[in-house]
Amino acid sequence: MAIKSAILLAFATSVILVLVTGINAGDIAIYWGQNTDEGTLAETCATGNYDFVNLAFLPTFGNGQTPMINLAGHCDPYSNGCTNLSSDIKSCQAQGIKVILSLGGGAGSYYLASSDNARQVATYLWNNFLGGESASRPFGDAILDGIDFDIEGGTNQHWDDLAKYLSGYSQRSKKVYLTAAPQCPFPDAWVGGALKTGLFDYVWVQFYNNPQCEYIDGDITNLENAWKQWTTNVPATKIFLGLPASPEAAGRGFIPESDLISQVLPAIKGSTKYGGVMLWSKYYDNQTGYSSAIKNYV
């Protein structure tokens, strides 16, 4: 009888551990598209390490400019050469991976001149990358899962309008996921206002290149304080810890895998808003194997 009770207790404990682990289980998001040596999009998804892939970037749009994607040397958008990515995108989605177009980036020409301009950009994105129709879809007939706001320049005006117009398309057919990549100082200077709309599903906060909210040499205080600000004040479904995948991927803010696993993740996973980790970028992840090292702990 005692043996049977011990077995039942062990079983119950294992079930509880599975449930607790499940509650805290996070995802990994990756940025792909800015280095030709990072491998193809299909290869990226085939690793099994990522749940979200942000295609970087659409750096030119708004204020009357002709929108143009820039995926480094992966394909030539000027000759409509990126339509070949259609099969890769569908391959990723067939594995349950959400493929998202990232707007902006650190070096681009983007600017929303008015609320009406935001509506025009939303219409363009819907027809050319999402569920609408256009004769010149850059990725062919593949339908992306959403739009990422990696806004690091221009102005902070009308991004809330763009979010509202894009969100309005969610009712058409399939959901349009909205994500953002703000800097960790709170609130973000560019999309802080847009995030207040409550329309964003996933927010991967860049906890690097900002010493006031980074993990630095064993000291988690600044990161943890900033994390609490983001998770308690931003009405998003999930918040992600955005990190460089190697020391070379950013000016500062790299967290060694062992430190992330032993110190940082235990401190932030208690939040119900915890979504996982975002990495910049696939190229740097290839150099270090960072995502493979942390996957079972995220």
DRENDO-1510 file (C-alpha; in Angstrom, 1 decimal, always signed):
<recs>
REC; n; res; u; v; w
REC; 1; MET; +0.0; +0.0; +0.0 .
REC; 2; ALA; +2.9; +2.3; +0.9 .
REC; 3; ILE; +4.5; +1.6; -2.5 .
REC; 4; LYS; +1.3; +2.4; -4.3 .
REC; 5; SER; +1.0; +5.7; -2.4 .
REC; 6; ALA; +4.5; +6.6; -3.3 .
REC; 7; ILE; +3.9; +5.8; -6.9 .
REC; 8; LEU; +0.8; +8.0; -6.9 .
REC; 9; LEU; +2.6; +10.8; -5.2 .
REC; 10; ALA; +5.5; +10.6; -7.7 .
REC; 11; PHE; +3.0; +10.7; -10.5 .
REC; 12; ALA; +1.1; +13.6; -9.1 .
REC; 13; THR; +4.4; +15.5; -8.5 .
REC; 14; SER; +5.4; +14.9; -12.1 .
REC; 15; VAL; +2.1; +16.1; -13.4 .
REC; 16; ILE; +2.4; +19.3; -11.3 .
REC; 17; LEU; +5.9; +19.8; -12.7 .
REC; 18; VAL; +4.7; +19.4; -16.2 .
REC; 19; LEU; +1.8; +21.8; -15.6 .
REC; 20; VAL; +4.1; +24.4; -14.0 .
REC; 21; THR; +6.6; +24.1; -16.8 .
REC; 22; GLY; +3.8; +24.4; -19.3 .
REC; 23; ILE; +2.6; +27.6; -17.7 .
REC; 24; ASN; +6.0; +29.1; -17.9 .
REC; 25; ALA; +6.9; +27.7; -21.3 .
REC; 26; GLY; +8.0; +30.5; -23.6 .
REC; 27; ASP; +8.7; +30.9; -27.3 .
REC; 28; ILE; +11.7; +32.2; -29.3 .
REC; 29; ALA; +11.3; +34.9; -31.9 .
REC; 30; ILE; +14.1; +35.6; -34.4 .
REC; 31; TYR; +14.9; +38.3; -37.0 .
REC; 32; TRP; +15.9; +37.1; -40.4 .
REC; 33; GLY; +16.7; +38.9; -43.6 .
REC; 34; GLN; +19.7; +41.2; -43.0 .
REC; 35; ASN; +22.6; +38.9; -43.8 .
REC; 36; THR; +23.1; +36.6; -46.8 .
REC; 37; ASP; +25.2; +34.2; -44.7 .
REC; 38; GLU; +22.4; +33.4; -42.3 .
REC; 39; GLY; +20.9; +30.6; -44.5 .
REC; 40; THR; +17.5; +30.5; -46.2 .
REC; 41; LEU; +14.2; +31.2; -44.5 .
REC; 42; ALA; +13.2; +27.6; -45.0 .
REC; 43; GLU; +16.4; +26.5; -43.3 .
REC; 44; THR; +15.7; +28.9; -40.5 .
REC; 45; CYS; +12.3; +27.4; -39.7 .
REC; 46; ALA; +13.6; +23.8; -40.2 .
REC; 47; THR; +15.9; +24.2; -37.1 .
REC; 48; GLY; +12.8; +23.8; -34.9 .
REC; 49; ASN; +14.1; +26.5; -32.6 .
REC; 50; TYR; +11.8; +29.4; -33.5 .
REC; 51; ASP; +8.1; +30.1; -33.0 .
REC; 52; PHE; +8.2; +33.5; -34.8 .
REC; 53; VAL; +10.3; +34.8; -37.7 .
REC; 54; ASN; +10.4; +38.5; -38.3 .
REC; 55; LEU; +11.3; +39.3; -41.9 .
REC; 56; ALA; +13.6; +42.3; -41.7 .
REC; 57; PHE; +12.8; +44.8; -43.1 .
REC; 58; LEU; +10.3; +47.1; -45.0 .
REC; 59; PRO; +12.5; +50.1; -44.3 .
REC; 60; THR; +11.0; +52.5; -46.9 .
REC; 61; PHE; +7.3; +53.5; -46.7 .
REC; 62; GLY; +5.0; +56.4; -45.8 .
REC; 63; ASN; +4.7; +60.0; -46.7 .
REC; 64; GLY; +4.2; +59.3; -50.4 .
REC; 65; GLN; +7.3; +57.1; -50.8 .
REC; 66; THR; +7.0; +53.9; -52.8 .
REC; 67; PRO; +7.3; +51.1; -50.2 .
REC; 68; MET; +10.2; +48.8; -50.8 .
REC; 69; ILE; +11.4; +45.8; -48.8 .
REC; 70; ASN; +15.2; +45.2; -48.2 .
REC; 71; LEU; +16.2; +41.6; -47.4 .
REC; 72; ALA; +19.9; +42.3; -47.9 .
REC; 73; GLY; +21.2; +39.9; -50.6 .
REC; 74; HIS; +18.6; +37.3; -50.1 .
REC; 75; CYS; +16.5; +38.5; -53.1 .
REC; 76; ASP; +16.1; +41.6; -55.3 .
REC; 77; PRO; +12.8; +43.3; -54.8 .
REC; 78; TYR; +13.3; +45.6; -57.7 .
REC; 79; SER; +13.1; +42.7; -60.1 .
REC; 80; ASN; +10.3; +41.1; -58.2 .
REC; 81; GLY; +12.9; +38.5; -57.1 .
REC; 82; CYS; +11.5; +38.0; -53.6 .
REC; 83; THR; +8.4; +36.1; -54.8 .
REC; 84; ASN; +10.6; +33.0; -54.6 .
REC; 85; LEU; +10.2; +33.3; -50.8 .
REC; 86; SER; +6.6; +32.3; -51.1 .
REC; 87; SER; +7.2; +28.6; -50.7 .
REC; 88; ASP; +9.6; +29.2; -47.8 .
REC; 89; ILE; +7.0; +31.2; -46.0 .
REC; 90; LYS; +4.4; +28.6; -46.5 .
REC; 91; SER; +6.9; +25.9; -45.3 .
REC; 92; CYS; +7.4; +27.8; -42.1 .
REC; 93; GLN; +3.7; +28.3; -41.5 .
REC; 94; ALA; +3.0; +24.6; -42.1 .
REC; 95; GLN; +5.3; +24.0; -39.1 .
REC; 96; GLY; +3.2; +26.4; -36.9 .
REC; 97; ILE; +5.7; +29.2; -37.1 .
REC; 98; LYS; +4.3; +32.7; -37.5 .
REC; 99; VAL; +6.0; +34.7; -40.2 .
REC; 100; ILE; +5.8; +38.5; -39.7 .
REC; 101; LEU; +6.9; +41.5; -41.8 .
REC; 102; SER; +9.0; +43.9; -39.7 .
REC; 103; LEU; +8.6; +47.6; -40.5 .
REC; 104; GLY; +11.4; +50.1; -40.0 .
REC; 105; GLY; +14.7; +49.1; -38.5 .
REC; 106; GLY; +17.6; +51.1; -37.5 .
REC; 107; ALA; +18.4; +52.4; -41.0 .
REC; 108; GLY; +15.5; +53.3; -43.1 .
REC; 109; SER; +13.3; +56.1; -44.6 .
REC; 110; TYR; +9.9; +55.8; -43.0 .
REC; 111; TYR; +7.5; +58.4; -41.8 .
REC; 112; LEU; +3.7; +58.6; -41.3 .
REC; 113; ALA; +2.6; +62.1; -42.3 .
REC; 114; SER; -1.0; +61.8; -41.1 .
REC; 115; SER; -3.8; +59.5; -39.9 .
REC; 116; ASP; -4.9; +59.2; -43.5 .
REC; 117; ASN; -1.3; +58.3; -44.5 .
REC; 118; ALA; -1.4; +55.6; -41.9 .
REC; 119; ARG; -4.6; +54.2; -43.4 .
REC; 120; GLN; -2.9; +54.2; -46.9 .
REC; 121; VAL; +0.1; +52.3; -45.5 .
REC; 122; ALA; -2.2; +49.8; -43.8 .
REC; 123; THR; -4.1; +49.3; -47.0 .
REC; 124; TYR; -0.9; +48.7; -48.9 .
REC; 125; LEU; +0.3; +46.2; -46.3 .
REC; 126; TRP; -3.0; +44.3; -46.4 .
REC; 127; ASN; -3.1; +44.1; -50.1 .
REC; 128; ASN; +0.6; +43.3; -50.7 .
REC; 129; PHE; +1.6; +41.1; -47.7 .
REC; 130; LEU; -1.5; +40.0; -45.8 .
REC; 131; GLY; -4.9; +38.8; -46.9 .
REC; 132; GLY; -5.7; +41.3; -49.6 .
REC; 133; GLU; -5.0; +41.2; -53.3 .
REC; 134; SER; -2.5; +43.0; -55.5 .
REC; 135; ALA; -0.8; +42.5; -58.9 .
REC; 136; SER; +2.6; +43.1; -57.4 .
REC; 137; ARG; +2.8; +41.1; -54.1 .
REC; 138; PRO; +6.5; +41.1; -53.1 .
REC; 139; PHE; +6.3; +37.6; -51.6 .
REC; 140; GLY; +3.8; +36.2; -54.2 .
REC; 141; ASP; +0.7; +34.5; -52.9 .
REC; 142; ALA; +2.1; +33.8; -49.4 .
REC; 143; ILE; +0.0; +35.4; -46.7 .
REC; 144; LEU; +2.0; +36.7; -43.8 .
REC; 145; ASP; +0.7; +36.3; -40.2 .
REC; 146; GLY; +1.2; +39.9; -39.1 .
REC; 147; ILE; +3.2; +43.2; -39.0 .
REC; 148; ASP; +6.1; +44.1; -36.6 .
REC; 149; PHE; +6.7; +47.7; -35.6 .
REC; 150; ASP; +10.5; +48.0; -35.3 .
REC; 151; ILE; +10.3; +51.8; -35.3 .
REC; 152; GLU; +13.6; +53.5; -34.5 .
REC; 153; GLY; +13.4; +56.8; -36.4 .
REC; 154; GLY; +11.2; +59.2; -38.2 .
REC; 155; THR; +8.6; +60.5; -35.8 .
REC; 156; ASN; +6.4; +59.0; -33.1 .
REC; 157; GLN; +3.2; +60.1; -34.7 .
REC; 158; HIS; +0.4; +58.0; -36.1 .
REC; 159; TRP; +1.8; +54.5; -35.3 .
REC; 160; ASP; -1.3; +54.1; -33.1 .
REC; 161; ASP; -3.4; +54.9; -36.2 .
REC; 162; LEU; -1.5; +52.3; -38.3 .
REC; 163; ALA; -2.1; +49.7; -35.5 .
REC; 164; LYS; -5.8; +50.5; -35.5 .
REC; 165; TYR; -6.2; +50.2; -39.3 .
REC; 166; LEU; -4.2; +47.0; -39.5 .
REC; 167; SER; -6.2; +45.5; -36.6 .
REC; 168; GLY; -9.4; +46.3; -38.4 .
REC; 169; TYR; -8.4; +43.9; -41.1 .
REC; 170; SER; -8.3; +41.0; -38.6 .
REC; 171; GLN; -12.1; +40.7; -39.0 .
REC; 172; ARG; -11.8; +40.1; -42.8 .
REC; 173; SER; -10.5; +36.5; -42.7 .
REC; 174; LYS; -7.5; +35.4; -40.6 .
REC; 175; LYS; -6.1; +37.4; -37.7 .
REC; 176; VAL; -3.5; +40.0; -38.3 .
REC; 177; TYR; -1.0; +39.7; -35.5 .
REC; 178; LEU; +0.6; +43.0; -34.4 .
REC; 179; THR; +4.1; +42.9; -32.7 .
REC; 180; ALA; +6.6; +45.6; -31.8 .
REC; 181; ALA; +10.3; +45.9; -30.8 .
REC; 182; PRO; +10.6; +48.9; -28.5 .
REC; 183; GLN; +13.7; +49.9; -26.6 .
REC; 184; CYS; +13.8; +48.9; -22.9 .
REC; 185; PRO; +13.7; +52.4; -21.4 .
REC; 186; PHE; +10.1; +52.9; -20.6 .
REC; 187; PRO; +8.0; +54.2; -22.3 .
REC; 188; ASP; +9.5; +53.8; -25.7 .
REC; 189; ALA; +10.2; +57.1; -27.5 .
REC; 190; TRP; +8.8; +55.9; -30.9 .
REC; 191; VAL; +5.9; +53.4; -30.3 .
REC; 192; GLY; +5.1; +54.1; -26.7 .
REC; 193; GLY; +1.8; +55.7; -27.7 .
REC; 194; ALA; +0.9; +53.0; -30.1 .
REC; 195; LEU; +1.4; +50.3; -27.5 .
REC; 196; LYS; -1.3; +52.0; -25.3 .
REC; 197; THR; -3.9; +51.0; -27.8 .
REC; 198; GLY; -3.9; +47.5; -26.4 .
REC; 199; LEU; -3.9; +46.1; -30.0 .
REC; 200; PHE; -0.4; +44.4; -29.9 .
REC; 201; ASP; -0.2; +40.7; -29.4 .
REC; 202; TYR; +3.5; +40.3; -28.8 .
REC; 203; VAL; +6.1; +43.0; -27.7 .
REC; 204; TRP; +9.7; +42.0; -27.9 .
REC; 205; VAL; +11.5; +44.6; -25.9 .
REC; 206; GLN; +15.1; +45.3; -26.8 .
REC; 207; PHE; +17.1; +44.8; -23.6 .
REC; 208; TYR; +20.4; +45.9; -25.2 .
REC; 209; ASN; +22.2; +49.1; -26.2 .
REC; 210; ASN; +20.5; +50.7; -23.2 .
REC; 211; PRO; +22.7; +50.4; -20.1 .
REC; 212; GLN; +20.0; +51.8; -17.7 .
REC; 213; CYS; +17.8; +48.6; -18.2 .
REC; 214; GLU; +20.3; +45.9; -19.1 .
REC; 215; TYR; +21.7; +42.9; -17.2 .
REC; 216; ILE; +25.3; +43.8; -16.4 .
REC; 217; ASP; +27.9; +41.3; -15.1 .
REC; 218; GLY; +25.6; +39.5; -12.6 .
REC; 219; ASP; +23.5; +42.4; -11.7 .
REC; 220; ILE; +19.9; +41.8; -12.6 .
REC; 221; THR; +18.4; +44.9; -10.9 .
REC; 222; ASN; +18.1; +47.2; -13.8 .
REC; 223; LEU; +16.7; +44.6; -16.2 .
REC; 224; GLU; +14.2; +43.3; -13.6 .
REC; 225; ASN; +12.9; +46.8; -12.8 .
REC; 226; ALA; +12.4; +47.5; -16.5 .
REC; 227; TRP; +10.8; +44.1; -17.1 .
REC; 228; LYS; +8.3; +44.9; -14.3 .
REC; 229; GLN; +7.5; +48.2; -15.9 .
REC; 230; TRP; +6.8; +46.6; -19.3 .
REC; 231; THR; +4.8; +43.7; -18.0 .
REC; 232; THR; +2.6; +45.8; -15.6 .
REC; 233; ASN; +2.0; +48.8; -17.8 .
REC; 234; VAL; +1.7; +47.6; -21.4 .
REC; 235; PRO; -1.6; +46.0; -22.4 .
REC; 236; ALA; -0.1; +43.4; -24.7 .
REC; 237; THR; -0.8; +39.6; -24.7 .
REC; 238; LYS; +2.8; +38.7; -24.1 .
REC; 239; ILE; +6.1; +40.5; -23.5 .
REC; 240; PHE; +9.4; +39.0; -24.7 .
REC; 241; LEU; +13.0; +39.6; -23.5 .
REC; 242; GLY; +14.8; +40.9; -26.6 .
REC; 243; LEU; +18.5; +40.0; -26.7 .
REC; 244; PRO; +21.5; +39.9; -29.0 .
REC; 245; ALA; +22.4; +36.4; -30.0 .
REC; 246; SER; +26.1; +37.1; -29.8 .
REC; 247; PRO; +28.4; +39.7; -28.3 .
REC; 248; GLU; +28.9; +41.0; -31.9 .
REC; 249; ALA; +25.2; +41.4; -32.5 .
REC; 250; ALA; +24.9; +44.7; -30.5 .
REC; 251; GLY; +27.0; +47.3; -29.0 .
REC; 252; ARG; +26.2; +46.0; -25.5 .
REC; 253; GLY; +23.7; +43.9; -23.7 .
REC; 254; PHE; +24.7; +40.3; -24.6 .
REC; 255; ILE; +23.8; +37.9; -21.7 .
REC; 256; PRO; +25.9; +34.6; -21.6 .
REC; 257; GLU; +23.6; +31.6; -22.0 .
REC; 258; SER; +24.5; +30.3; -18.5 .
REC; 259; ASP; +23.6; +33.6; -16.9 .
REC; 260; LEU; +20.3; +33.8; -18.8 .
REC; 261; ILE; +19.3; +30.3; -17.7 .
REC; 262; SER; +20.4; +30.6; -14.1 .
REC; 263; GLN; +19.7; +34.2; -13.2 .
REC; 264; VAL; +17.6; +36.1; -15.7 .
REC; 265; LEU; +14.9; +33.7; -16.8 .
REC; 266; PRO; +14.0; +32.6; -13.2 .
REC; 267; ALA; +13.5; +36.3; -12.3 .
REC; 268; ILE; +11.1; +37.1; -15.2 .
REC; 269; LYS; +9.2; +34.0; -15.9 .
REC; 270; GLY; +6.9; +34.5; -13.0 .
REC; 271; SER; +5.0; +37.2; -14.9 .
REC; 272; THR; +1.8; +36.0; -16.6 .
REC; 273; LYS; +2.8; +38.3; -19.4 .
REC; 274; TYR; +6.1; +36.4; -20.0 .
REC; 275; GLY; +6.2; +35.3; -23.6 .
REC; 276; GLY; +9.7; +34.2; -24.2 .
REC; 277; VAL; +12.9; +35.5; -25.8 .
REC; 278; MET; +13.5; +37.4; -29.0 .
REC; 279; LEU; +16.9; +37.2; -30.6 .
REC; 280; TRP; +18.7; +39.5; -33.0 .
REC; 281; SER; +19.5; +37.9; -35.4 .
REC; 282; LYS; +19.6; +34.6; -37.3 .
REC; 283; TYR; +23.1; +35.3; -38.6 .
REC; 284; TYR; +24.5; +35.8; -35.1 .
REC; 285; ASP; +22.5; +32.9; -33.7 .
REC; 286; ASN; +24.3; +30.7; -36.2 .
REC; 287; GLN; +27.6; +31.9; -34.8 .
REC; 288; THR; +26.9; +31.0; -31.2 .
REC; 289; GLY; +24.1; +28.4; -31.2 .
REC; 290; TYR; +22.4; +30.6; -28.6 .
REC; 291; SER; +18.8; +29.6; -29.4 .
REC; 292; SER; +19.7; +25.9; -29.2 .
REC; 293; ALA; +21.4; +26.4; -25.8 .
REC; 294; ILE; +18.5; +28.2; -24.3 .
REC; 295; LYS; +15.5; +26.6; -26.0 .
REC; 296; ASN; +14.7; +24.0; -23.2 .
REC; 297; TYR; +14.8; +26.7; -20.6 .
REC; 298; VAL; +12.8; +29.5; -22.2 .
</recs>
